[in-house]
Amino acid sequence: MSSSSSSSAIPALTLISLWLLLPALSQADDTVCIVGAGIGGASVAHFLREYSPSTLNLTIRMFERNGVVGGRMATVNVSGEFFEAGASILHPKNFHAVNYTRLLNLTVNSPSDDSEGFGIWDGEKFIFKTLSVKSKLPFVNRIVSLANSLLLFVRYGYSLVRMDRFVETTVNSFLKYYESLKTRPVFESVDEMLKWAGLHNLTARTLAEELADSGLCPLLIQELVTVITRINYGQNVSMSGLGGAVSLAGSGGGLWSIKGGNWQMASGLIDRSDVALHLHEEIESISSIGDYYELNSTMGNSYTCDVAVVATPLDELNVEFTPSVSIPKRELQHTHATLVRGLLNPVYFGVNSVSELPELVATLEDPDLPFTSISVLKQHAGNDITYKIFSRQPMAEALLDSIFSARTETIRINWAAYPHYTAPEVFAPFILDGQHLYYVNAFENAASTMETSAVAAENVARLILSRYFSGVPVSLDLSSSGSSGGGVHVDL
Ligand SMILES: Cc1cc2nc3c(=O)[nH]c(=O)nc-3n(C[C@H](O)[C@H](O)[C@H](O)COP(=O)(O)OP(=O)(O)OC[C@H]3O[C@@H](n4cnc5c(N)ncnc54)[C@H](O)[C@@H]3O)c2cc1C
């Protein structure tokens, strides 16, 4: 039943013409096993179901080492209230996420306005600060937002427009991944996928190089751009241009999230995709045995799968592959998220009162600065606030004691957060063994977001259907899915 294609990008139309062969090929029950129940694994299951015909007897098993689904989309309980600890924000043009939200009937948190205060702290003082006035009157917030745009323009000038253009061009190229299935190929490698959208060049050079060529002034690159890449990826402007552009896109307007937690996207997709979900079951080995795979878990269980999908970064995992697989060495950037309920100490920041501190304190690239950012998650009362700190190293107790004048709860999470981006990037294969062992997170070296995981997962689902079943049984009637084609051109 299985076959593999030698071309690196499978022409969609040729394969669609093989669609009619499918019913005859799909008498037996085939099992796809997915390792990881984050947005990547959940999206593979979703698109397998959406794109395969009902005549295909497909069993989908999903293994998750944790007791919950969602992976790096996770909320944390601080004094009885839940806050995003990992992936927090979605871009207005994250169309798979937009459609998941609709499909799953999830509620969206309104995009935040940009009247919230933001300041760049150099370790001694704020070198730049926007205005912060929280008003119930929308027009007041609008005026503050305009005044803040003006402040930014005074400091960075026309370079800001060039930065926006750079981001817009990149986002527009990315939109090609939502084009119709009729014209969009199935990609066998990340390189092919990026080249097709015109994004590959951005992975060959650093963000600093790309932005300098786009005419941005050094001050903007050293300050605002650096601050953003530090907050979104814990890295500086020597990261790859594509990762950097995605990071900058995550600082624009209209950002949104899902009320109650972004993890609900994974949970909802898994629920509606008829998945046999094995929670608390860590896969420790994947062996190719003739024309099937054997997956062994730390619980001592063994599973037989026709297709195996790895939907988690392999870099810090000890999964044993037989025969072994080869992927380029990749460092993961660790981000320490520390959530604190309490009150910042104004003295630490060289100001007179907490009210002078912006809602987001960002920092420059300086090894002496002990944190990347501190942001207000919720103001409960004047002197009772929940904050989120991002740092590259754990926040020591003594340090927290000097940054905060009061602390009632402190929660620490050490995330193996995303790849440490370098230029030029080298990509792991989507198809790990040339057969039917797939790796969704190969795409993470391009950029790591909930949406890029969904985009990579959609491609992997199409790869499985086209390669394993000798044709692309991609349903062209996507009206029920709403996850591709015309359904994507919708604003929140
Ligand atoms: C602090 C932080 C902030 C972020 N902010 C944003 C943001 O604002 N917006 C955005 O879009 N993205 C953000 N991201 C990135 C985003 O979270 C990831 O790109 C995305 O969630 C990755 O999803 P995934 O399904 O590919 O991987 P994961 O979410 O990591 O899922 C993999 C799953 O596999 C499981 N697993 C691993 N090994 C095994 C095994 N052997 N057996 C069984 N199960 C296994 C893991 O437990 C995990 O649940 C952020 C990430 C972090 C850490």
The ligand as a MOL file (V3000), in Angstrom:
LIG
                    3D

  0  0  0     0  0            999 V3000
M  V30 BEGIN CTAB
M  V30 COUNTS 53 58 0 0 0
M  V30 BEGIN ATOM
M  V30 1 C 7.4410 30.9740 26.7160 0
M  V30 2 C 6.9240 30.7710 25.3280 0
M  V30 3 C 6.2250 31.7980 24.7040 0
M  V30 4 C 5.7240 31.6160 23.4180 0
M  V30 5 N 4.9630 32.6000 22.8640 0
M  V30 6 C 4.3100 32.3610 21.7170 0
M  V30 7 C 3.3090 33.2640 21.2610 0
M  V30 8 O 3.0230 34.2700 21.9080 0
M  V30 9 N 2.6900 32.9700 20.0880 0
M  V30 10 C 2.9520 31.8420 19.3760 0
M  V30 11 O 2.3150 31.6160 18.3360 0
M  V30 12 N 3.8810 30.9450 19.8110 0
M  V30 13 C 4.5490 31.1800 20.9610 0
M  V30 14 N 5.4410 30.2620 21.4370 0
M  V30 15 C 5.8190 29.1130 20.5920 0
M  V30 16 C 4.7140 28.0480 20.5860 0
M  V30 17 O 4.3950 27.7060 21.9010 0
M  V30 18 C 5.1990 26.7980 19.8740 0
M  V30 19 O 5.7570 27.1170 18.6150 0
M  V30 20 C 4.0650 25.8090 19.6100 0
M  V30 21 O 3.1770 25.7520 20.6900 0
M  V30 22 C 4.6910 24.4590 19.3410 0
M  V30 23 O 3.6890 23.4850 19.2700 0
M  V30 24 P 4.0740 21.9640 18.9570 0
M  V30 25 O 2.8160 21.2000 18.9740 0
M  V30 26 O 4.8830 21.9370 17.7190 0
M  V30 27 O 5.0360 21.5240 20.1430 0
M  V30 28 P 4.6810 21.3850 21.6960 0
M  V30 29 O 3.6540 22.3650 22.0950 0
M  V30 30 O 5.9790 21.4160 22.4080 0
M  V30 31 O 4.0240 19.9430 21.8060 0
M  V30 32 C 4.7810 18.7730 21.8500 0
M  V30 33 C 4.1280 17.8200 22.8370 0
M  V30 34 O 4.8140 16.5750 22.7460 0
M  V30 35 C 4.9020 16.0300 24.0450 0
M  V30 36 N 6.0120 15.0630 24.0350 0
M  V30 37 C 7.3270 15.3180 23.9220 0
M  V30 38 N 8.0350 14.1820 23.8860 0
M  V30 39 C 7.1440 13.1740 23.9870 0
M  V30 40 C 7.2810 11.7470 23.9990 0
M  V30 41 N 8.4680 11.1390 23.8920 0
M  V30 42 N 6.1440 11.0110 24.1110 0
M  V30 43 C 4.9190 11.6170 24.2110 0
M  V30 44 N 4.7650 12.9510 24.2080 0
M  V30 45 C 5.8530 13.7250 24.0740 0
M  V30 46 C 5.1560 17.2340 24.9280 0
M  V30 47 O 4.8170 16.9670 26.2730 0
M  V30 48 C 4.2420 18.2700 24.2820 0
M  V30 49 O 2.9600 18.2730 24.8710 0
M  V30 50 C 5.9530 30.3940 22.7210 0
M  V30 51 C 6.6630 29.3740 23.3590 0
M  V30 52 C 7.1260 29.5440 24.6410 0
M  V30 53 C 7.8250 28.4210 25.3260 0
M  V30 END ATOM
M  V30 BEGIN BOND
M  V30 1 1 1 2
M  V30 2 1 2 3
M  V30 3 2 2 52
M  V30 4 2 3 4
M  V30 5 1 4 5
M  V30 6 1 4 50
M  V30 7 2 5 6
M  V30 8 1 6 7
M  V30 9 1 6 13
M  V30 10 2 7 8
M  V30 11 1 7 9
M  V30 12 1 9 10
M  V30 13 2 10 11
M  V30 14 1 10 12
M  V30 15 2 12 13
M  V30 16 1 13 14
M  V30 17 1 14 15
M  V30 18 1 14 50
M  V30 19 1 15 16
M  V30 20 1 16 17
M  V30 21 1 16 18
M  V30 22 1 18 19
M  V30 23 1 18 20
M  V30 24 1 20 21
M  V30 25 1 20 22
M  V30 26 1 22 23
M  V30 27 1 23 24
M  V30 28 2 24 25
M  V30 29 1 24 26
M  V30 30 1 24 27
M  V30 31 1 27 28
M  V30 32 2 28 29
M  V30 33 1 28 30
M  V30 34 1 28 31
M  V30 35 1 31 32
M  V30 36 1 32 33
M  V30 37 1 33 34
M  V30 38 1 33 48
M  V30 39 1 34 35
M  V30 40 1 35 36
M  V30 41 1 35 46
M  V30 42 1 36 37
M  V30 43 1 36 45
M  V30 44 2 37 38
M  V30 45 1 38 39
M  V30 46 1 39 40
M  V30 47 2 39 45
M  V30 48 1 40 41
M  V30 49 2 40 42
M  V30 50 1 42 43
M  V30 51 2 43 44
M  V30 52 1 44 45
M  V30 53 1 46 47
M  V30 54 1 46 48
M  V30 55 1 48 49
M  V30 56 2 50 51
M  V30 57 1 51 52
M  V30 58 1 52 53
M  V30 END BOND
M  V30 END CTAB
M  END
